[in-house]
C-alpha cells in the first residue's frame, strides 16, 4: 500500500472538520477524492502530505508514519515521494517555467537533469512557453506548468487539490486526462481532491467525503 489511513480525525476551533475511519490506496491506483466544501478534502490532503498534523489517527505514506515524523522528516518524505499540484499553483513568479522545474528538481533530488526537465515541459505542451514567467501564462498554461513541476522528482504519488474547479468543461476534461496520462507515464499514483462532479466516472475509484455530522446542516 502506498497510502494507509486509520481512525483519522482533525479538529479546528473546537469543531471536528475531518472524521475518516480508514482507507488505503495501492501503488498505481488512481483515486478521486470527491466532496462538497466543508467535507475536509483539503484538510485530508494537507495531512496526507505532511503539511498538517492530525488531531488523532495514523497516516502511513510508503510505509512510513507521516503523522508521527518530525517536521524535517516529513519534509524529506514529501520531497522524495509526493508531487503536489496546489490549488493556487505556487509557481515562483520570478522564475521561468524551465527554472521553476529545475528548482523543484534540485530541491527534491539534489541534482539537475536538464533533459528530464525539457521532456516534462514538452509532455505538458509548454515547449514554446519554457522561457515565460508565470504572470505571462494563461491559467491553463500555469496549471500545466504546475503539473510538470510536480513530476520533476518522479514521485510515487501525485496529489492535486481542485485542479479543474476554475476550468470550463473542455479544459476540465483535458486537465483530468493530462493528470491521468502523466501519472501513468511516470508510474505514479494519482489522488485528486475536488468538488467537481464532472470528474466522476473518469477515475477507477472514487472516495466520497461528507461533512462530519456536527457540521452538516
C-alpha positions as CSV (number, residue, x, y, z in Angstrom):
1,X,0.0,0.0,0.0
2,X,1.2,3.5,-0.8
3,X,-1.3,5.3,1.5
4,X,-2.9,3.9,4.6
5,X,-5.2,5.8,6.9
6,X,-6.6,4.6,10.2
7,X,-9.1,6.3,12.5
8,X,-8.2,9.8,11.3
9,X,-9.8,12.8,12.9
10,X,-8.9,16.5,12.9
11,X,-10.4,19.3,15.0
12,X,-10.1,23.1,14.4
13,X,-11.6,25.8,16.6
14,X,-13.3,23.2,18.8
15,X,-15.1,21.6,15.8
16,X,-14.4,18.3,14.0
17,X,-13.6,19.1,10.4
18,X,-12.5,15.6,9.4
19,X,-13.6,12.1,10.6
20,X,-12.3,9.3,8.4
21,X,-12.3,5.7,9.9
22,X,-10.0,4.0,7.3
23,X,-8.9,3.9,3.7
24,X,-6.0,2.7,1.6
25,X,-4.6,3.3,-1.9
26,X,-2.5,0.8,-3.7
27,X,0.6,1.7,-5.7
28,X,-0.5,2.7,-9.2
29,X,-4.1,3.2,-8.2
30,X,-5.8,6.4,-9.3
31,X,-8.4,7.9,-6.9
32,X,-10.8,10.8,-7.0
33,X,-11.4,12.3,-3.6
34,X,-14.8,13.9,-4.0
35,X,-16.9,16.0,-1.7
36,X,-18.5,19.4,-1.1
37,X,-17.0,22.4,0.6
38,X,-16.6,21.6,4.3
39,X,-16.1,17.9,3.8
40,X,-12.5,18.0,4.8
41,X,-10.8,17.4,1.4
42,X,-8.1,20.0,1.7
43,X,-7.5,19.1,5.4
44,X,-7.1,15.5,4.4
45,X,-4.7,16.4,1.6
46,X,-2.6,18.5,4.0
47,X,-2.5,15.7,6.5
48,X,-1.5,13.1,3.9
49,X,1.3,15.3,2.6
50,X,2.6,16.2,6.0
51,X,1.6,19.8,5.9
52,X,-0.7,19.4,8.9
53,X,-0.6,17.0,11.8
54,X,-4.0,15.3,12.6
55,X,-5.6,15.5,16.0
56,X,-5.8,11.7,16.1
57,X,-5.2,8.7,13.9
58,X,-2.4,7.2,11.8
59,X,-1.2,8.0,8.3
60,X,1.3,5.8,6.5
61,X,2.9,7.0,3.3
62,X,5.0,4.4,1.6
63,X,5.2,2.5,4.8
64,X,6.3,5.5,6.9
65,X,4.2,7.1,9.6
66,X,3.8,10.6,8.2
67,X,1.7,11.7,11.1
68,X,4.5,10.8,13.6
69,X,7.6,12.1,11.8
70,X,9.4,15.2,12.8
71,X,9.0,18.3,10.6
72,X,12.3,17.7,8.9
73,X,11.5,14.1,8.3
74,X,8.1,15.0,6.8
75,X,9.7,17.5,4.5
76,X,12.2,14.9,3.3
77,X,9.5,12.2,2.7
78,X,7.3,14.7,0.9
79,X,10.2,15.9,-1.4
80,X,11.1,12.3,-2.3
81,X,7.7,10.7,-2.6
82,X,5.0,13.3,-3.3
83,X,4.4,15.6,-6.2
84,X,1.9,18.4,-5.2
85,X,-0.3,20.4,-7.5
86,X,-1.7,23.1,-5.2
87,X,-5.0,24.9,-5.9
88,X,-3.1,28.2,-6.0
89,X,-0.3,26.6,-8.1
90,X,2.5,28.4,-6.2
91,X,4.9,28.8,-9.1
92,X,7.8,31.1,-8.3
93,X,6.9,34.3,-10.1
94,X,10.5,35.5,-10.7
95,X,11.4,32.3,-12.5
96,X,10.6,30.9,-15.9
97,X,8.7,27.7,-16.4
98,X,12.0,25.9,-17.1
99,X,13.6,27.4,-14.0
100,X,10.6,26.5,-11.8
101,X,11.0,22.9,-12.8
102,X,14.8,22.9,-12.4
103,X,14.5,24.4,-8.9
104,X,11.9,21.8,-7.9
105,X,14.0,19.0,-9.3
106,X,17.1,20.2,-7.5
107,X,15.3,20.6,-4.1
108,X,13.8,17.1,-4.4
109,X,16.7,15.2,-5.8
110,X,19.8,17.3,-5.0
111,X,20.8,17.2,-8.7
112,X,19.8,18.6,-12.1
113,X,18.6,16.7,-15.1
114,X,18.1,19.3,-17.9
115,X,16.9,16.6,-20.3
116,X,14.2,15.4,-18.0
117,X,13.0,19.0,-17.4
118,X,12.7,19.5,-21.2
119,X,10.9,16.2,-21.6
120,X,8.3,17.2,-18.9
121,X,7.8,20.6,-20.4
122,X,7.2,19.1,-23.8
123,X,4.9,16.4,-22.2
124,X,2.5,19.1,-21.0
125,X,2.6,21.0,-24.2
126,X,4.7,24.0,-23.0
127,X,7.8,23.7,-25.0
128,X,7.0,27.1,-26.7
129,X,6.5,28.7,-23.3
130,X,9.5,27.3,-21.4
131,X,11.1,30.8,-21.0
132,X,7.8,32.5,-19.9
133,X,7.3,33.6,-16.3
134,X,4.1,32.6,-14.5
135,X,2.4,36.0,-15.0
136,X,2.8,35.6,-18.7
137,X,0.9,32.3,-18.8
138,X,-2.8,31.7,-19.2
139,X,-4.5,29.9,-16.3
140,X,-4.4,26.6,-18.3
141,X,-0.7,27.0,-19.1
142,X,0.1,27.8,-15.5
143,X,-1.8,24.6,-14.4
144,X,0.2,22.5,-16.9
145,X,3.4,24.0,-15.6
146,X,2.4,23.1,-12.1
147,X,1.8,19.5,-13.1
148,X,5.1,19.3,-14.9
149,X,6.8,20.7,-11.7
150,X,5.1,18.1,-9.6
151,X,6.5,15.3,-11.8
152,X,10.1,16.5,-11.6
153,X,11.2,14.1,-8.9
154,X,9.3,11.2,-10.5
155,X,7.2,10.9,-7.3
156,X,5.4,7.8,-6.3
157,X,2.3,9.9,-5.5
158,X,0.9,12.9,-7.3
159,X,-1.7,14.9,-5.3
160,X,-3.7,17.6,-6.9
161,X,-6.1,19.9,-5.0
162,X,-9.0,21.2,-7.1
163,X,-7.1,21.3,-10.4
164,X,-10.3,21.8,-12.5
165,X,-12.5,24.0,-10.4
166,X,-11.8,27.2,-12.5
167,X,-12.0,25.5,-15.9
168,X,-14.7,25.1,-18.4
169,X,-15.9,21.6,-19.4
170,X,-13.5,21.0,-22.2
171,X,-10.5,22.2,-20.3
172,X,-11.5,20.3,-17.2
173,X,-11.7,17.1,-19.1
174,X,-8.3,17.9,-20.8
175,X,-6.7,18.6,-17.4
176,X,-8.0,15.3,-15.9
177,X,-6.7,13.4,-18.9
178,X,-3.3,15.1,-18.6
179,X,-3.0,14.3,-14.9
180,X,-4.0,10.6,-15.5
181,X,-1.7,10.3,-18.5
182,X,1.2,11.9,-16.7
183,X,0.7,9.6,-13.7
184,X,0.6,6.6,-16.0
185,X,3.7,7.5,-18.0
186,X,5.7,8.2,-14.8
187,X,4.4,5.1,-12.9
188,X,2.9,7.2,-10.2
189,X,-0.3,7.0,-8.1
190,X,-2.7,9.9,-8.6
191,X,-5.0,11.4,-6.0
192,X,-7.2,14.3,-7.0
193,X,-9.3,16.2,-4.3
194,X,-12.2,18.1,-5.8
195,X,-15.9,19.1,-5.5
196,X,-16.1,18.9,-9.3
197,X,-18.7,16.3,-10.2
198,X,-17.6,16.5,-13.8
199,X,-14.7,14.2,-12.9
200,X,-16.9,11.5,-11.6
201,X,-16.5,8.4,-13.7
202,X,-13.1,9.3,-15.2
203,X,-11.3,7.5,-12.3
204,X,-11.4,3.8,-11.5
205,X,-12.1,4.6,-7.9
206,X,-13.9,7.4,-6.1
207,X,-13.8,8.1,-2.3
208,X,-16.6,10.4,-1.3
209,X,-16.3,12.6,1.8
210,X,-19.2,14.2,3.6
211,X,-19.0,16.9,6.3
212,X,-18.8,15.5,9.8
213,X,-22.2,15.2,11.3
214,X,-21.6,18.1,13.7
215,X,-21.0,20.3,10.7
216,X,-23.7,19.0,8.3
217,X,-26.8,21.2,8.4
